[in-house]
Amino acid sequence: MENIIKTLPNTFIPLFVAIDVLVALSIFVSLTEEMSKSERKTIIKESILTALIVSLLFVALGEAIFTILGITSDDFKIAGGLVLLIFAVSDLIRPGEERRKPVGRVGVVPIGVPLIVGPAVLTTILVLVDHYGIIPTIISLILNLLVVWISFINAERIMNLFGKGGIAAISKIMALLLASIAIMMIRLGVSNIVHRYVS
């Protein structure tokens, strides 16, 4: 238990950065601004439940996918790091863009997936499971989803506190941190492969 607590910061922070709750929050507000409080509550429940189910399924099937495809964890670290790096760089250089209002169950798509849990988050989850284990990763995932839930419930207050400019600035910092995590993943993967073949 003590080891799990010690590794929690190492699993919580990458997921927190990958989710980028402030960006998710601003989009959530724009998609639900014309809804009633009860409708918003339903959307929040749907989105958090969807994000949790998709993430847990991905964790459960991750090892099987590796085995079937003959992929090593180091291969995935490098590939996952490159994917995260692309996401981070695109977030850093992409200007603000207008999003069309979706129809249907917005709590499931696009808020649950891919807004809360998208490719960057799923990639991070698999790498963290391989590096730190399933239990710390799942605990950190649940804690991050709790942060998202609290943020969505207090969406208007948080938006008023930071303002659109403040949220945009923090989002860029998060993207830079995500790029750093991506580089770390690539470095670890390459280092392990080199060490395996040299020694």
Contacts in CASP RR format, 6 or more apart in sequence:
PFRMAT RR
TARGET T0000
AUTHOR 0000-0000-0000
METHOD contacts of the structure
MODEL  1
MENIIKTLPNTFIPLFVAIDVLVALSIFVSLTEEMSKSERKTIIKESILT
ALIVSLLFVALGEAIFTILGITSDDFKIAGGLVLLIFAVSDLIRPGEERR
KPVGRVGVVPIGVPLIVGPAVLTTILVLVDHYGIIPTIISLILNLLVVWI
SFINAERIMNLFGKGGIAAISKIMALLLASIAIMMIRLGVSNIVHRYVS
4 135 0 8 1.000
4 136 0 8 1.000
4 139 0 8 1.000
7 132 0 8 1.000
7 136 0 8 1.000
8 136 0 8 1.000
8 139 0 8 1.000
8 140 0 8 1.000
8 143 0 8 1.000
10 128 0 8 1.000
10 132 0 8 1.000
10 136 0 8 1.000
11 128 0 8 1.000
11 132 0 8 1.000
11 136 0 8 1.000
11 137 0 8 1.000
11 139 0 8 1.000
11 140 0 8 1.000
12 140 0 8 1.000
12 143 0 8 1.000
12 144 0 8 1.000
14 124 0 8 1.000
14 128 0 8 1.000
14 181 0 8 1.000
15 121 0 8 1.000
15 124 0 8 1.000
15 125 0 8 1.000
15 128 0 8 1.000
15 137 0 8 1.000
15 140 0 8 1.000
15 141 0 8 1.000
15 144 0 8 1.000
16 144 0 8 1.000
16 147 0 8 1.000
17 174 0 8 1.000
17 177 0 8 1.000
17 178 0 8 1.000
17 181 0 8 1.000
18 84 0 8 1.000
18 120 0 8 1.000
18 121 0 8 1.000
18 123 0 8 1.000
18 124 0 8 1.000
18 178 0 8 1.000
18 181 0 8 1.000
19 116 0 8 1.000
19 117 0 8 1.000
19 121 0 8 1.000
19 144 0 8 1.000
19 148 0 8 1.000
20 91 0 8 1.000
20 171 0 8 1.000
20 174 0 8 1.000
20 175 0 8 1.000
20 178 0 8 1.000
21 144 0 8 1.000
21 147 0 8 1.000
21 148 0 8 1.000
21 151 0 8 1.000
22 151 0 8 1.000
22 158 0 8 1.000
22 162 0 8 1.000
22 167 0 8 1.000
22 170 0 8 1.000
22 171 0 8 1.000
22 174 0 8 1.000
23 167 0 8 1.000
23 171 0 8 1.000
23 174 0 8 1.000
24 111 0 8 1.000
24 115 0 8 1.000
24 116 0 8 1.000
24 148 0 8 1.000
24 151 0 8 1.000
25 151 0 8 1.000
25 152 0 8 1.000
25 155 0 8 1.000
25 158 0 8 1.000
25 159 0 8 1.000
25 167 0 8 1.000
26 159 0 8 1.000
26 164 0 8 1.000
26 167 0 8 1.000
27 99 0 8 1.000
27 110 0 8 1.000
27 111 0 8 1.000
27 115 0 8 1.000
28 43 0 8 1.000
28 47 0 8 1.000
28 111 0 8 1.000
28 115 0 8 1.000
28 152 0 8 1.000
28 155 0 8 1.000
29 155 0 8 1.000
29 156 0 8 1.000
29 159 0 8 1.000
30 99 0 8 1.000
30 101 0 8 1.000
31 99 0 8 1.000
31 101 0 8 1.000
31 102 0 8 1.000
31 106 0 8 1.000
31 110 0 8 1.000
31 111 0 8 1.000
32 39 0 8 1.000
32 40 0 8 1.000
32 43 0 8 1.000
32 106 0 8 1.000
32 155 0 8 1.000
35 43 0 8 1.000
40 152 0 8 1.000
43 106 0 8 1.000
43 107 0 8 1.000
43 111 0 8 1.000
44 107 0 8 1.000
44 149 0 8 1.000
44 152 0 8 1.000
44 153 0 8 1.000
46 105 0 8 1.000
46 107 0 8 1.000
46 108 0 8 1.000
46 111 0 8 1.000
46 112 0 8 1.000
47 107 0 8 1.000
47 108 0 8 1.000
47 111 0 8 1.000
47 112 0 8 1.000
47 115 0 8 1.000
47 116 0 8 1.000
47 148 0 8 1.000
47 152 0 8 1.000
48 112 0 8 1.000
48 116 0 8 1.000
48 145 0 8 1.000
48 148 0 8 1.000
48 149 0 8 1.000
50 107 0 8 1.000
50 108 0 8 1.000
50 109 0 8 1.000
50 111 0 8 1.000
50 112 0 8 1.000
50 113 0 8 1.000
50 116 0 8 1.000
50 117 0 8 1.000
51 112 0 8 1.000
51 113 0 8 1.000
51 116 0 8 1.000
51 117 0 8 1.000
51 145 0 8 1.000
51 148 0 8 1.000
52 141 0 8 1.000
52 142 0 8 1.000
52 145 0 8 1.000
54 112 0 8 1.000
54 113 0 8 1.000
54 117 0 8 1.000
54 122 0 8 1.000
55 117 0 8 1.000
55 121 0 8 1.000
55 122 0 8 1.000
55 125 0 8 1.000
55 141 0 8 1.000
56 138 0 8 1.000
58 122 0 8 1.000
58 125 0 8 1.000
58 126 0 8 1.000
59 125 0 8 1.000
59 126 0 8 1.000
59 129 0 8 1.000
59 134 0 8 1.000
59 137 0 8 1.000
59 138 0 8 1.000
62 126 0 8 1.000
62 129 0 8 1.000
65 71 0 8 1.000
66 72 0 8 1.000
66 73 0 8 1.000
66 76 0 8 1.000
73 130 0 8 1.000
73 131 0 8 1.000
74 188 0 8 1.000
74 189 0 8 1.000
74 190 0 8 1.000
74 192 0 8 1.000
74 193 0 8 1.000
74 196 0 8 1.000
76 126 0 8 1.000
76 127 0 8 1.000
76 130 0 8 1.000
77 127 0 8 1.000
77 130 0 8 1.000
77 131 0 8 1.000
77 185 0 8 1.000
77 186 0 8 1.000
77 188 0 8 1.000
77 189 0 8 1.000
77 192 0 8 1.000
78 185 0 8 1.000
78 186 0 8 1.000
78 189 0 8 1.000
78 190 0 8 1.000
78 193 0 8 1.000
80 123 0 8 1.000
80 126 0 8 1.000
80 127 0 8 1.000
80 182 0 8 1.000
80 185 0 8 1.000
81 123 0 8 1.000
81 127 0 8 1.000
81 181 0 8 1.000
81 182 0 8 1.000
81 183 0 8 1.000
81 185 0 8 1.000
81 186 0 8 1.000
82 182 0 8 1.000
82 186 0 8 1.000
83 119 0 8 1.000
83 120 0 8 1.000
83 123 0 8 1.000
83 182 0 8 1.000
84 120 0 8 1.000
84 123 0 8 1.000
84 124 0 8 1.000
84 178 0 8 1.000
84 179 0 8 1.000
84 181 0 8 1.000
84 182 0 8 1.000
84 185 0 8 1.000
85 179 0 8 1.000
85 182 0 8 1.000
85 183 0 8 1.000
85 186 0 8 1.000
87 119 0 8 1.000
87 120 0 8 1.000
87 178 0 8 1.000
88 175 0 8 1.000
88 176 0 8 1.000
88 178 0 8 1.000
88 179 0 8 1.000
88 182 0 8 1.000
89 175 0 8 1.000
89 179 0 8 1.000
91 171 0 8 1.000
91 172 0 8 1.000
91 174 0 8 1.000
91 175 0 8 1.000
91 178 0 8 1.000
92 172 0 8 1.000
92 175 0 8 1.000
92 176 0 8 1.000
92 179 0 8 1.000
96 168 0 8 1.000
102 109 0 8 1.000
102 110 0 8 1.000
116 145 0 8 1.000
116 148 0 8 1.000
120 178 0 8 1.000
124 181 0 8 1.000
125 137 0 8 1.000
125 141 0 8 1.000
127 185 0 8 1.000
128 136 0 8 1.000
128 137 0 8 1.000
128 140 0 8 1.000
129 137 0 8 1.000
131 188 0 8 1.000
151 158 0 8 1.000
159 167 0 8 1.000
162 170 0 8 1.000
END
